[in-house]
Amino acid sequence: MNDTNLKTKVVHSRSKPAWNVVGTSLGAKHMVAKVPYEVGKYGDTLEYLKGEAKEHADFISHCFNRSADICVAVKKQPK
């Protein structure tokens, strides 16, 4: 990972049943990841699927926000 200063947040998609992980840096508003969830054929959303997708998106965002610590830990591992 080159840019260890990338900060992200999780937002819900406006048009699709999905959580988006987006960058919050000035001038870098871009989507980093999309975590979709299933919607029933009548448009009903299963709340546990939506919640599980949110947890996955939060984890991805957390990893990006702490990428400097993760990169340092990986470099310190013995070969």
C-alpha positions as CSV (number, residue, x, y, z in Angstrom):
1,M,0.0,0.0,0.0
2,N,1.5,3.3,-1.1
3,D,-0.7,5.9,0.5
4,T,-0.8,5.2,4.2
5,N,-2.5,8.6,4.9
6,L,-5.8,7.5,3.2
7,K,-8.7,8.0,5.6
8,T,-12.1,6.5,4.8
9,K,-15.7,6.3,6.1
10,V,-18.7,4.1,5.4
11,V,-21.8,5.5,3.7
12,H,-24.8,3.8,2.3
13,S,-25.2,3.9,-1.5
14,R,-28.0,6.2,-2.7
15,S,-29.0,4.0,-5.6
16,K,-28.1,0.4,-4.7
17,P,-28.4,-1.9,-1.7
18,A,-24.8,-1.6,-0.7
19,W,-22.4,0.1,1.8
20,N,-19.6,2.1,0.2
21,V,-16.2,2.7,1.7
22,V,-15.2,6.2,0.5
23,G,-12.0,8.3,0.9
24,T,-12.4,11.5,2.9
25,S,-9.2,13.2,2.0
26,L,-9.4,16.6,0.5
27,G,-9.6,16.2,-3.3
28,A,-9.7,12.4,-3.0
29,K,-13.5,11.7,-2.7
30,H,-13.5,8.3,-4.3
31,M,-15.0,4.9,-3.6
32,V,-12.5,2.4,-2.2
33,A,-14.8,-0.6,-1.8
34,K,-18.5,-1.6,-2.3
35,V,-20.1,-4.1,0.0
36,P,-23.5,-5.2,-1.4
37,Y,-26.3,-7.1,0.4
38,E,-29.2,-9.0,-0.9
39,V,-32.7,-7.6,-1.3
40,G,-35.8,-9.8,-1.5
41,K,-37.9,-9.9,-4.7
42,Y,-40.5,-7.6,-3.1
43,G,-37.9,-5.0,-2.1
44,D,-37.7,-6.2,1.5
45,T,-34.3,-6.1,3.1
46,L,-33.2,-8.8,5.5
47,E,-31.8,-6.7,8.4
48,Y,-29.2,-9.2,9.4
49,L,-27.7,-9.2,5.9
50,K,-27.7,-5.4,5.8
51,G,-26.0,-5.4,9.3
52,E,-23.5,-8.1,8.3
53,A,-22.6,-6.1,5.1
54,K,-22.1,-3.0,7.3
55,E,-19.8,-4.9,9.6
56,H,-17.7,-5.9,6.6
57,A,-17.6,-2.3,5.3
58,D,-16.6,-1.1,8.8
59,F,-13.7,-3.6,8.9
60,I,-12.4,-2.6,5.5
61,S,-12.6,1.1,6.5
62,H,-10.8,0.4,9.8
63,C,-8.0,-1.4,7.9
64,F,-7.5,1.6,5.6
65,N,-7.6,4.0,8.5
66,R,-4.9,2.0,10.3
67,S,-2.8,1.0,7.3
68,A,0.4,2.7,8.6
69,D,0.3,0.4,11.7
70,I,-0.5,-2.7,9.6
71,C,2.3,-2.0,7.1
72,V,4.8,-1.5,10.0
73,A,3.7,-4.8,11.7
74,V,4.1,-6.7,8.4
75,K,7.6,-5.3,7.9
76,K,8.7,-6.4,11.4
77,Q,7.7,-10.0,11.0
78,P,10.7,-12.4,10.9
79,K,11.4,-14.2,7.5
